[in-house]
């Protein structure tokens, strides 16, 4: 039997995870992404938290997937060779009325079946988190919360997917969803991009803040989407041990609040704000004095010792939001067209559970049968070697085998030439792709030292001329012609 063709639109953490999961079955799977790399949209600029699932309203789509997704992450990251740390989270109260909310959270965690949650006294909180404000009255503790690198989940899922037959087309923008009339109803026929037409039996919409535009192309039920902007401050590794866990305030009606948390590579992240934008502002990622000031004021109220002189960068990210504050996942009125859209928080946490649900339940329902399993599927992606994490003696052995392990490209994070080479050979063709694969230029100098060397290595490994190498995608060439004739 000829394999059914499934197209996934969008290579964020949701689309990449679904694509990989579909490769576990005898399907012809294609992933289309308008950016040059996976994970460079909504996925690359968020808090990188694997949420516990304690605060999702019972009965919502979010509550259906969040806790399950959390429980899948440790194994997923082991398979994909991606860093993951289960550090737990606190929601802290600072006013007398906050105590009631913490108790409500505890009750909701029981309803949602989240293990190990506790209410801690101010003394217990300070014991675990010595730098918390003296004003703290207590905290809600969730031990299952964790941190990871969202972009690496997406990139690694794509790499593993390709190993298992996934076809990928990057820098292609979807401009239409084609349909045909069959037996009195409309069904998906394929996807038209700005470069080609791809036939499909099933199309899965994972287009992030553009998911409503894809829905409009398909002519199905409207998704009332708008972007919500969050601004962040990233601090140097010297601040990384200021907190041991993810620190939340008691949230407001709009969001979970402005957080303080360690990053997976040892830094400290403050943020985000939550600003609702108009639909047309889907590329609005600027930071503002007002937004950064709000981040600083809010985090200073919770944690002592934050040193803004150690700021590495400020940045902003977008996430899709709806009036219902919930995911849109499942079949639509157009046969063969499936949504995995409106992935606001906790979209990252829910990704593996949503991917499994789409692959095991929704796609078979759309096709009318369950595809056979791909018995050759290999879930393992080899983890990159990070010499800076090794003992000196182990690093020296690597250098004996390959001298490029001894040449440092990124001084801030001690990233070697070999790591850059491996990233390029695994698919990174832009400076930002190398950055998110390796953490090169993530440090204090933000690429000021390592950028020329990264460009040189990309050019050498790919044959792309210096003047054609991009920072991130179309129109982001680093050089305008040759420096010397």
Residue pairs with C-beta under 8 A, 6 or more apart in sequence:
3 26
3 27
3 28
3 371
4 27
4 28
4 201
4 202
4 367
4 371
5 27
5 28
5 30
5 198
5 199
5 200
5 201
5 202
6 22
6 27
6 28
6 29
6 30
6 200
6 201
6 202
6 203
6 204
6 363
7 29
7 30
7 31
7 32
7 190
7 191
7 198
7 200
7 202
7 203
7 204
8 15
8 18
8 19
8 22
8 29
8 30
8 31
8 32
8 204
8 206
9 15
9 32
9 33
9 174
9 191
9 203
9 204
9 205
9 206
9 207
9 214
10 32
10 33
10 41
10 205
10 206
10 207
10 208
10 210
10 211
11 19
11 31
11 32
11 33
11 35
11 37
11 38
11 39
11 154
11 158
11 168
11 170
12 38
12 39
12 41
12 42
12 43
12 154
12 206
12 208
12 343
13 39
13 43
13 150
13 151
13 153
13 154
13 157
13 347
13 348
13 351
14 206
14 340
14 343
14 347
14 351
14 354
14 355
15 31
15 33
15 154
15 204
15 206
15 207
15 340
16 31
16 38
16 39
16 153
16 154
16 155
16 157
16 158
16 161
17 153
17 154
17 157
17 351
17 352
17 354
17 355
18 204
18 206
18 340
18 354
18 355
18 358
18 359
19 29
19 31
19 157
19 158
19 161
19 166
20 157
20 158
20 160
20 161
20 164
20 166
20 355
21 352
21 355
21 356
21 358
21 359
22 29
22 358
22 359
22 363
23 29
23 161
23 164
23 165
23 166
23 374
23 377
24 164
24 359
24 373
24 374
24 377
25 359
25 371
25 372
25 373
25 374
26 371
26 372
26 373
26 374
27 363
27 371
28 167
29 161
29 165
29 166
29 167
30 166
30 167
30 168
30 169
30 198
30 200
31 158
31 161
31 166
31 167
31 168
31 169
32 168
32 169
32 172
32 174
32 191
32 193
32 198
33 168
33 169
33 170
33 171
33 172
34 171
34 172
34 173
34 174
35 41
35 170
35 171
35 472
35 473
36 170
36 171
36 429
36 430
36 433
36 470
36 472
36 473
36 474
37 155
37 170
37 427
37 428
37 429
37 430
37 432
37 433
37 436
37 472
38 151
38 154
38 155
38 157
38 158
38 170
39 150
39 151
39 152
39 153
39 154
39 155
39 436
40 151
40 432
40 433
40 436
40 472
40 473
41 208
41 209
42 208
42 209
42 317
42 318
42 319
42 320
42 343
42 347
43 150
43 151
43 153
43 154
43 208
43 348
44 150
44 151
44 317
44 436
45 230
45 232
45 285
45 315
45 316
45 317
45 318
46 150
46 230
46 272
46 317
46 319
46 345
46 348
47 230
47 232
47 259
47 261
47 269
47 271
47 272
47 345
48 147
48 148
48 149
48 150
48 263
48 264
48 269
48 348
49 89
49 145
49 146
49 147
49 246
49 259
49 261
49 346
49 348
49 349
50 69
50 70
50 73
50 84
50 86
50 145
50 146
50 147
50 148
50 348
50 349
51 66
51 70
51 89
51 145
51 345
51 346
51 349
52 67
52 70
52 89
52 109
52 114
52 117
52 142
52 143
52 144
52 145
53 63
53 66
53 67
53 69
53 70
53 112
53 114
53 144
53 346
53 349
54 105
54 108
54 109
54 112
54 114
54 117
54 140
54 142
55 105
55 108
55 109
55 251
55 256
56 62
56 63
56 66
56 67
56 112
56 346
57 63
58 108
58 111
58 112
60 326
61 326
61 327
61 328
61 329
62 326
62 327
62 346
62 350
63 112
64 353
65 327
65 329
65 349
65 350
65 353
65 354
65 357
66 346
66 349
66 350
66 353
67 112
67 113
67 114
68 350
68 353
69 346
69 349
69 350
69 351
69 352
69 353
69 354
70 144
70 145
70 146
70 349
71 144
72 352
72 353
72 356
73 84
73 146
73 148
73 349
73 352
74 84
74 86
74 146
76 82
76 153
76 352
77 83
77 84
77 148
77 153
78 84
79 160
79 379
79 380
79 381
80 152
80 153
80 156
80 157
80 160
80 381
81 156
81 380
81 381
81 382
81 383
81 384
82 148
82 149
82 152
82 153
82 156
82 383
83 148
83 149
83 152
83 264
83 265
84 146
84 147
84 148
84 264
85 146
85 147
85 148
85 264
86 143
86 144
86 145
86 146
87 145
87 146
87 147
87 244
87 245
87 246
87 262
88 141
88 142
88 143
88 144
88 145
88 245
88 246
89 141
89 142
89 145
89 245
89 246
89 247
89 248
90 120
90 125
90 128
90 129
90 139
90 140
90 141
90 142
90 245
90 246
90 247
90 248
91 101
91 102
91 105
91 139
91 140
91 142
91 248
91 249
91 250
91 251
92 98
92 125
92 132
92 136
92 138
92 139
92 247
92 248
92 249
92 250
92 302
93 99
93 101
93 102
93 136
93 137
93 138
93 139
93 250
94 133
94 135
94 136
94 137
94 249
94 250
94 301
94 302
95 137
96 137
98 137
98 138
98 250
99 137
99 138
101 250
102 119
102 138
102 139
102 140
102 250
103 119
105 117
105 140
106 117
106 118
106 119
106 140
109 117
109 140
109 142
110 117
114 142
114 144
115 143
115 144
116 142
116 143
116 144
117 140
117 141
117 142
117 143
118 140
118 141
119 138
119 139
119 140
119 141
120 128
120 138
120 139
120 140
120 141
121 138
122 136
122 137
122 138
124 139
125 132
125 136
125 138
125 139
126 132
126 136
128 141
128 244
128 245
129 243
129 244
129 245
129 247
131 242
131 243
131 303
131 304
131 305
132 243
132 247
132 302
132 303
132 304
133 301
133 302
133 303
133 304
135 301
136 302
145 245
145 246
147 246
147 261
147 262
147 263
147 264
148 264
148 348
149 264
149 265
149 436
150 348
151 436
152 436
152 437
153 348
153 351
155 427
155 436
155 437
156 381
158 166
158 168
158 427
159 381
159 426
159 427
160 378
160 379
160 380
160 381
161 168
162 168
162 427
163 378
163 381
164 374
164 376
164 377
164 378
165 374
169 193
169 195
169 196
169 198
171 473
171 474
172 193
172 194
172 195
172 196
173 193
173 194
174 191
174 192
174 193
174 207
174 214
174 217
175 192
175 193
175 194
175 217
176 191
176 192
176 217
177 188
177 190
177 191
177 192
177 203
177 214
177 217
177 218
177 219
177 337
178 188
178 189
178 190
178 191
178 192
178 197
179 186
179 187
179 188
179 189
179 218
179 219
179 334
180 186
180 187
180 189
185 335
186 219
186 334
186 335
187 334
187 335
187 336
188 200
188 201
188 202
188 203
188 218
188 334
188 335
188 336
188 337
189 199
189 200
190 197
190 198
190 199
190 200
190 203
191 197
191 198
191 200
191 203
192 198
200 336
201 336
201 367
202 336
202 337
202 338
202 363
202 366
202 367
203 218
203 336
203 337
203 338
204 338
204 339
204 340
204 358
204 363
205 211
205 214
205 215
205 218
205 337
205 338
205 339
205 340
205 341
206 340
206 341
206 343
207 213
207 214
207 341
208 320
208 343
209 225
209 227
209 282
209 318
209 319
209 320
210 282
211 223
211 225
211 320
211 328
211 339
211 341
211 342
212 222
212 223
212 224
212 225
212 279
212 341
215 221
215 222
215 223
215 332
215 339
215 341
216 222
218 332
218 334
218 337
219 334
220 332
220 333
220 334
220 337
221 332
221 333
223 322
223 328
223 339
223 341
223 342
224 322
224 323
225 279
225 320
225 321
225 322
225 341
225 342
226 276
226 277
226 278
226 279
226 320
226 321
226 322
227 276
227 277
227 279
227 281
227 282
227 284
227 318
227 319
227 320
227 321
228 255
228 274
228 275
228 276
228 277
228 318
228 319
228 320
228 321
228 344
229 273
229 274
229 275
229 276
229 277
229 281
229 284
229 285
229 291
229 316
229 317
229 318
230 255
230 271
230 272
230 273
230 274
230 275
230 316
230 317
230 318
230 319
231 271
231 272
231 273
231 275
231 287
231 288
231 291
231 292
231 294
231 295
231 314
231 315
231 316
232 269
232 270
232 271
232 272
232 295
232 314
232 315
232 316
232 317
233 269
233 270
233 271
233 292
233 295
233 296
233 299
233 308
233 311
233 314
234 263
234 267
234 268
234 269
234 270
234 311
234 312
234 313
234 314
234 315
235 267
235 268
235 269
235 270
235 306
235 307
235 308
235 310
235 311
235 312
236 267
236 268
236 310
236 311
236 312
236 443
236 444
237 265
237 266
237 267
238 307
238 310
239 267
239 268
239 306
239 307
239 310
240 262
240 263
240 266
240 267
240 268
241 262
242 260
242 268
242 303
242 305
242 306
243 260
243 261
243 262
243 268
243 303
244 262
245 261
246 259
246 260
246 261
247 259
247 260
247 261
247 302
247 303
248 256
248 257
248 259
249 257
249 258
249 259
249 298
249 301
249 302
250 257
251 257
254 274
254 276
255 272
255 274
255 345
256 345
257 298
258 270
258 271
258 272
258 273
258 294
258 295
258 298
258 299
259 269
259 270
259 271
259 272
259 299
260 268
260 269
260 270
260 299
260 302
260 303
260 306
261 268
261 269
262 268
262 269
263 269
265 413
265 439
265 442
267 312
268 306
270 295
270 296
270 299
270 306
271 295
272 295
272 316
272 317
273 291
273 294
273 295
275 291
276 321
277 284
277 318
282 318
284 318
285 315
285 316
285 317
285 318
286 316
287 314
287 315
287 316
291 316
292 314
296 306
296 308
299 306
300 306
312 442
312 443
312 444
312 446
313 446
319 343
319 344
319 345
319 347
320 341
320 342
320 343
320 344
321 342
321 344
322 328
322 342
322 344
324 342
325 344
326 342
327 340
327 341
327 342
327 343
327 344
327 347
327 350
327 354
328 339
328 340
328 341
328 342
329 339
329 340
329 341
329 354
329 357
329 358
329 362
330 338
330 339
330 362
331 337
331 338
331 362
331 365
331 366
332 338
332 339
335 366
336 366
338 358
338 362
338 363
338 366
340 354
340 358
343 350
360 370
363 371
364 370
364 371
384 419
384 422
384 423
384 437
384 438
385 398
385 418
385 419
386 419
387 394
387 395
387 398
387 405
387 414
387 416
387 418
387 419
388 413
388 414
388 415
390 398
395 405
398 405
398 418
399 405
399 406
402 418
404 416
404 417
404 418
404 421
405 416
405 417
405 418
406 416
407 416
407 417
407 418
408 414
408 415
408 416
408 417
409 415
409 416
409 417
409 419
409 420
409 440
409 450
409 453
409 454
409 457
410 438
410 439
410 440
410 441
410 442
410 443
410 449
410 450
411 443
411 445
411 449
411 450
412 441
412 442
412 443
412 444
412 445
412 449
412 450
413 439
413 440
413 442
413 443
415 438
415 439
415 440
415 450
417 453
417 457
419 438
419 440
420 434
420 438
420 440
420 453
420 454
420 457
421 457
421 461
423 433
423 434
423 437
423 438
424 434
424 457
424 458
424 461
424 462
425 461
426 437
427 433
428 434
428 436
428 437
428 458
429 458
429 462
429 464
429 470
430 458
430 469
430 470
430 471
430 472
430 473
430 476
431 441
431 447
431 451
431 454
431 455
431 458
431 469
431 470
431 471
431 472
431 478
432 471
432 472
433 472
434 440
434 454
434 457
434 458
435 441
435 442
435 447
435 454
440 447
440 450
440 454
441 447
441 450
441 451
441 454
447 454
451 478
455 466
455 469
455 478
455 479
456 466
458 464
458 469
459 465
459 466
459 469
466 478
466 479
466 482
466 483
467 477
467 479
467 480
467 481
467 482
468 477
469 477
469 478
469 479
470 476
470 477
470 478
471 477
471 478
